[in-house]
Amino acid sequence: MNTKKENKNAYKQMKFRVGIFQIKCLQNNKLFLKISNDLDRAFNSDQFQLKLGSHKNAELQKDWNTFGSENFEFEIFDELSYKETTTELELKADLNELLELHQIELRKKEIMLY
């Protein structure tokens, strides 16, 4: 049986899928993009906040309330590959840079963002 400390160290050693996920409103095709250090669990927090009516993005929350949950899709938008030696700080900087690049490209294509 593993100790609490061993479990904590094992968790720190795990490599998660990182990148950007999107929440898309099917009624107006607006996208909400957000970076995540764990794409497999990325949607849980935002979906929970939306259901509670307490999401940090007021415009997204308003549309969720107006159109209902059935009019939203949650998907992985882009995944970032990284090396074992990448630090948390470097990973966060890379994710933010990737997010900015995608936002610029989407705006050029006149896709509305939250």
C-alpha positions, 0 to 999 in steps of 0.5 A: 500500500502506498503512503500519501507522500508516495501517491503525491510524488507519483501524481507529480510524475504523471504526464498529462495532455496539455493544450487548448480546449473550446466551448462552442455555442452552436446558436451563434458559433462563438468560441471560448478558448482556454488553456489547460494542463490536463485536457482530459479533465479540462471541461469539468470546471467550466461546465460546473461553473456554467451550470451553477451560473457563476462562470468568469466569462459573463458573456458566455454565461449569458449565452449558456443561460439563454440557449441552454446546455444542449446548444454548446459543444466542448472539444479539444482545440489544440494539443501541445507537445512538450519535453520531459524537461519542460518546466511548469513556467515554460509550459504555461508560457508556451500555452499562452503563446499558442492561445494568442496565436489561435485567437489572432488567426480566428479573428482574422477569419472573423470568428467571434470569440468570448 
